[in-house]
């Protein structure tokens, strides 16, 4: 019981610290995570995921998801962090696997919690620079370079809205 309470406390503290980074508190799902954790009194399964905001000149790369969950939604590409990997290493690996590109991870941008029915997906977003390669489609339907000011014209998951706000507001 003590370990569960400690984990719950750490999660609540983490959430309260992250809430300040998002103007769209409700859109970011921080409120939902907090509500679900408090309501259930237990921690939901958590998945660690990374995404890359790959920049080139004044544009960022977005990709339209392929077959599977949330097909055709736009995203900043990335994937799961494997046990023993740092988030930066996972991001470099995932971008190589998904798009066959080599990137340099420049800096951490933001954390977001995406709440699903039985799962909290902890997404860590990093700004990256393309080092080598032209994106090749392996798991996505499409990719494109877009001006950051136009990101809101694309259909992203609601949890990505915080990241989009930061990308639009940041000097990349």
N, C-alpha and C positions, 0 to 999 in steps of 0.2 A: 504494500500500500504506500509506503514511504517513497519508493522508487517511482511509482506511477504519479504521485503528487509532485515530486521533483521535476519529472519530465513535463508534466502539465504546466507547472510554473514557468519552466524555461521557455516553453512554446508561447505562453501568454506574454511573457516579457519580450520575446523576439517579435511577436506580432505588434505589440504596442510601439516598439521602436520603429518598425517598418511603416506603420500607418502614416507617420509624419512625412514620408517621401512621396506620397501620392495625393494629388488634388482630388481624384475621383475615389474617395474612400469606399463608397458602396460598389462602384464598378470594379474595383481591384480585388474584390472578394475578401479583403481583410476582415471586414465586418462579418461576413459569412463564416469564415474560419473561426473567428472569436466566438460567434454565436454557437456554432456546432460543437466546439470544444467544451464550452461552458455547459451547453444543454445536455450533451452526452456524458460529460464528466470523465471522458476517456480520450485518449489520443487515437485518431484515425491513422491508418497506414499512410506513411509519407514516402513519396518518391522524389529523388533528387534529379533535377533536369537542368541542363544548360542551354542557352541559345546565344547565337552570335549576331551582333549588329555589324555586319561587314560593310565597311565604308570604302568608297572609291570616289575621289574628287568630292563633289557635293551631293552624292547619292548613297543610298543604302540598298543592300540586296534583300529581297523578300522572295519567298518560295511558296507555291500553292501545293498543299499537301496532296499526296497520292492516295491510293486505295487504302481503306481502313477507317479508323476512327477519325471523325471530323474531316473527311475527304473534301477537297476543294477550298478549305479555309486557308487564308494566307498566314504565314508565320515567318519569324526570324529563325532560320534553320539551326538545328542542334539536336540534342538527344539526352539519353540517360547517362548518369554518372555511374560507372561500374565500381564495385568494391575495390578499395585500395587506390583509386585514381583521384588526383586533384581535379577540381572543376575545370581548370585551364587545360589540363592534359585531355580530359574527356571532350572538351569542346573542339580542340584541334583534331582529335580522332574522329569525332562524329562528323565534322565538316568534310574531312577527307573521305569518309565512307559515303556520306550522302551526296556530296557535290564534286568530289574529286578535286578539291582545292586545298592549298596550303595557306594557312593564315597565321598572323602574329596576333596574339591576344594583347591588346593595348592596355585596357583597364576595365575594372568592374563598374557596371552602371547601376544595377538595381536588382533587388530580390522581389519576387511576387509569389503569393500563395494562391494556387488555383484549386478551389474546393469542388470535389465531385461527390457523389453520393456516399462512397465508402473510402475515399482516398483524398489526401491533400498532396498536390504536386507543387513542390518547392522549386520555382524556376529562378535561376541566377542568370542575369543577362550581362554580357560582356561586349564591349566595343572592340572590333578586330579590324585589321588591315589585311587585304588580300596580298599574299606574297607571290603565289605562283598558281597558274591554272586558270582555265575558263570553266565555269560551272557546267557540270555534266549531270543530266537527270538520271538518278538511280531510284529514288523513292518519291520524288515530287513529279507533279504534272507539268510544272512551269516554274521559271524563275525570271526575275527582272530587276534591273536597277531603277530605283524611283527616287524622286526628290523627297526628302523627309517631310516637307510641308504637305505632300499628297497622301501620306500614309493613312489618313482617316477615310480615304476613298475606297479602301480595300476591306474585305470581310475578314477580320481577325477574331480570335477567341476573345470573349469579354475580359478575361484575365490579362490579356496582352495590352489592354488600354493604358495601364500605368506605364508600361515600357514605351509605348508609342508617345505618350505625353512627354516622357523624359527625353526621348530621341528628338522630338520636335523642338523641345526647349533647350537642348544642349548644343554647344558649338562642337560639331564633330569634324 
